[in-house]
Structure formats: C-alpha cells, structure tokens
C-alpha cells in the first residue's frame, strides 16, 4: 500500500487519522519508552516462538451473527454494504452488564476533545454499559509520547488502554504487554468467547493481531482488507466528455497528460498508486526460499521509474511537485487536480465535505489494473490497526465486567447499542430528516467525538446511506477489487521489530521523493539498498526468517 518499512506505517496513520474525523457518523453520517519500573510484576507466561501460529484454544472462536442482511454481502472479506437503515433495531445485550463500577480509559483523538461534565452522549452510552468509563483523551498527533510516559510506570496505567499499531513502543511485546496488561486467553480463547456473542462476531484474523508471545492480550479495532484506491473526478471528466479506459500503467500516464492544461493538472503525486499497480509488497516476499524486502524487489524499482515518468510529463500539480502533500485533497476536491490516491474511507468523507456546496460532486475509483496489463495484485490490509488492553488485575470479576462492557461496545450494525454509540440520543444528538435518516444536531459535534470505538469495535459495515449512490458504488467496486486480494507473507501476525532496526528504512522516504522528482536516479536506489543491507537489513532478514521458520 505504501512505501518502506517506516513509510508503510506512516501512510496508514495518515489514512486512519483522516478517517476518524468522519467515523462518528458510521451508521448515519515511534517513540521510545523507558524500561518498566521494578514495581511491575514479572510473572509473565513462557514466551512462544516468535511468529508461531496461535493455537485454537488461544484465538476466540468465530461465531458470526447478522442482525440485518446486507444488500451487498461480503466477498472475500470485503466490507458488507447496507443501502437502508433498519426499521427495527435489535438489542443484542438484554440488560446493561456493568456492576455500577467506574473505569478509566486512555484513547487518542484527532479532533476537539469533548467535555466530560454534563456530556449527554457519555451518559447515554454509560447507561447501556451499566458502569462508567471516564476517558483520558490525548491529541492523536502526540499520543505516542503520552503512551510512552504512561507505560513507563505501572501505577499510571488506566484500566483500559488504546494502542494504535503505529504507536507500538520498543519492547512492547516482550516486556510491556506481559507485565502491564491482562492475559485474556483464559477468558476469551476458543469456546470461552461464546459468552460474549458480539466479541465472537469479530473475525479471527483481527484476533490474531492481538496475540503476543502465543497468548491473547488485546481487543481489536477491525480494519478493512481493501485500504486504498485510485480516484478520479468523474463529475469533471463527464463534463469534459472523457470516459477513462485504464487497463495498464501507460493508460494512466496518458490520461493524466490528457487532463493537464490551463489551471488544471492531471494528477497529484501518485507514488502510492505506483506501488499499487506494480504490486509492491508491504514488506517482504519470498523469491524461491529467500526473503526479499520490498526495496530490493523489481516491483519497487518499476514503481519508482513509473512515478518519475509521471512527474517528468508535467501532469503533476506544482504544489505536489513541491511536496505540499497536506493540501492534496483540497486541490483534488476543488478540481485543480483530477487523479489522486487516497484511503478508501476518503471517498465518503469527500462526499460529506462537498455535496452541500457542489451537489454534482463525485469521485470514483478506477477499477483495479496492473501496470503491465496483467492480473492486479492488491495486498490485503492489516486485520486491525488499533487494539486495546486491560490493565493486569488479580480481580477476576473486574476483568469479566470489562469484557462484558466490551461485548456491548462490539455490538454490530443493526443493534440498539450500535445506534447509541454511533448516533447518540435522538432529539439530543440527532433528529430524523424527512427521509428518516439521522441528522446530527450542533450538540453532536461537541459531545460525540470518537472515544468508545478506540476500545473495541465491531466488524466494519458500510451503511453511509446519506450519500446517494455511495453504498452501491463502493460495494460494487470492493467486490471487483476483492477478486485480486493477496495476503502478505506475514499477514495477521503481530511482529514488533527490534528497536535497532527502527530507522534503517527511513532514507527511502526521501529517496522515493527525490527519484520521483528527478533529483536522483535508480542508481541511487542501488546504493541505498546496499547501505540498508549493511546497516541492519541482513540482520532484519534473519529476524523475519526465524519467524517464518516458526510457522
């Protein structure tokens, strides 16, 4: 999806951060960390071999449930689509399961931190939980720093801690997890999860990402298997009388050049697009019996050459040439540029932000294609990008109460719990429009920032019915794309690389920009790869080979 070891993670961060700002309306609308203090307990379970496949009694049994039949069922793991909101909701948990307890939870937020006192949204959700969760919210852009500070002292750890995958600190799996967080294997492993039906409804792959040292510790925030798309401004191309026919990389270059003229450019920086259409692996692939890193592959080299050709053609917006990536969406949505790569969640966000002022606005993803005109390779996205952990406790009743609360928070689309968590209280946070759809009130923007979702979330459902045609178009595109989904070599394995290798991929971030813009050549790539190998790349290869051998 993205670039090097470091950039791949950063690319995910950017997509996710933008997406969180629009997720309130889901149903409607590397930092270091000090060594753990000696106060931490050390009675951790024996470590399993790195990368070993979790046993059946460790992973929760998958028991799917559909309270509402989707109009567009999942295909090969794609997100199911719902074109209408259900007339009747199902209450999946008959009674609030909490015992009136009070818990603290630490979560990130890419938005304005909501008030705690008098917050009717918190009151409503805590009401269906039966206990009170008090949030300790930190700006998502500095969350990693806060997390490092909190995890350095056992006494400072809240009852429930959200950990984005891009904020995983060094020694997380080896020291932090077993010393600070509750081993959930004996509570949720195998058939035990069946007493929490909404948690059992979360797919197995998401749970695999929550396994450390062969034991289950985390609660997942499931991700989408298809993460990125190549979008074009269909409304503008329709006005120009252009129907794009793109079946290989040259077609896309030609289209970008055709669309360039006057004060309009064909494209933004399409580096991620180059990686997608050339099938650049997320990290490692096997060539014969040898592990090969993405930067060593011919796919990576070809993607760089293609993007350099795009820039040389003059079809890239000058601000993108100047590496002003932060305004790429603004340029695209205003029609200054007509092709860009974005996270799939950016589609509905663009509709949210533009339909009121431009009812004709429509962006459309190109159907999957390979640069050489052959069969596309779309690498499957992480099954989860965020997970949460419960603070270690000898009080079994406390852990089971928290898991019962998690079971409510994991209630899927079509339930009353999902509706309250995502829409709030009718008459307070939303009103029904003439079409029966929830319309957020001004108070919703103040009180209903994403919070509970960072603790645990149900499987993703595409029910953004407020955007006419979106669910149909998105679901049909995902169905096409799912045909070409390929699992990365270490898919759904929670692997934390040794800290000494954390920065060896960083030089490729700048190199990708320099080669694309003609400031450096592919000869510089060869030199960079040699440096990477000598700076720890070969040791990193050995590290991953041991994980591969343990499977």
Secondary structure as GFF3:
##gff-version 3
##sequence-region A 1 551
A	DSSP	alpha_helix	5	20	.	.	.	ID=ss1
A	DSSP	three_ten_helix	23	25	.	.	.	ID=ss2
A	DSSP	beta_strand	80	81	.	.	.	ID=ss3
A	DSSP	beta_strand	102	109	.	.	.	ID=ss4
A	DSSP	alpha_helix	120	129	.	.	.	ID=ss5
A	DSSP	beta_strand	132	139	.	.	.	ID=ss6
A	DSSP	three_ten_helix	140	142	.	.	.	ID=ss7
A	DSSP	alpha_helix	143	151	.	.	.	ID=ss8
A	DSSP	three_ten_helix	154	156	.	.	.	ID=ss9
A	DSSP	beta_strand	160	164	.	.	.	ID=ss10
A	DSSP	three_ten_helix	165	167	.	.	.	ID=ss11
A	DSSP	pi_helix	172	176	.	.	.	ID=ss12
A	DSSP	alpha_helix	177	180	.	.	.	ID=ss13
A	DSSP	alpha_helix	185	188	.	.	.	ID=ss14
A	DSSP	three_ten_helix	191	195	.	.	.	ID=ss15
A	DSSP	alpha_helix	197	200	.	.	.	ID=ss16
A	DSSP	alpha_helix	204	208	.	.	.	ID=ss17
A	DSSP	beta_strand	211	212	.	.	.	ID=ss18
A	DSSP	beta_strand	215	216	.	.	.	ID=ss19
A	DSSP	beta_strand	219	222	.	.	.	ID=ss20
A	DSSP	beta_strand	228	233	.	.	.	ID=ss21
A	DSSP	alpha_helix	234	240	.	.	.	ID=ss22
A	DSSP	alpha_helix	249	258	.	.	.	ID=ss23
A	DSSP	alpha_helix	271	277	.	.	.	ID=ss24
A	DSSP	beta_strand	284	287	.	.	.	ID=ss25
A	DSSP	beta_strand	290	293	.	.	.	ID=ss26
A	DSSP	three_ten_helix	294	296	.	.	.	ID=ss27
A	DSSP	alpha_helix	298	312	.	.	.	ID=ss28
A	DSSP	alpha_helix	318	321	.	.	.	ID=ss29
A	DSSP	three_ten_helix	325	327	.	.	.	ID=ss30
A	DSSP	alpha_helix	328	333	.	.	.	ID=ss31
A	DSSP	beta_strand	339	343	.	.	.	ID=ss32
A	DSSP	alpha_helix	345	354	.	.	.	ID=ss33
A	DSSP	beta_strand	363	365	.	.	.	ID=ss34
A	DSSP	beta_strand	378	379	.	.	.	ID=ss35
A	DSSP	beta_strand	384	390	.	.	.	ID=ss36
A	DSSP	alpha_helix	396	409	.	.	.	ID=ss37
A	DSSP	alpha_helix	416	423	.	.	.	ID=ss38
A	DSSP	beta_strand	430	432	.	.	.	ID=ss39
A	DSSP	beta_strand	438	440	.	.	.	ID=ss40
A	DSSP	alpha_helix	442	447	.	.	.	ID=ss41
A	DSSP	three_ten_helix	452	454	.	.	.	ID=ss42
A	DSSP	beta_strand	461	462	.	.	.	ID=ss43
A	DSSP	alpha_helix	470	482	.	.	.	ID=ss44
A	DSSP	beta_strand	485	486	.	.	.	ID=ss45
A	DSSP	three_ten_helix	499	501	.	.	.	ID=ss46
A	DSSP	alpha_helix	507	516	.	.	.	ID=ss47
A	DSSP	alpha_helix	522	532	.	.	.	ID=ss48
A	DSSP	pi_helix	533	537	.	.	.	ID=ss49
A	DSSP	alpha_helix	538	550	.	.	.	ID=ss50
###
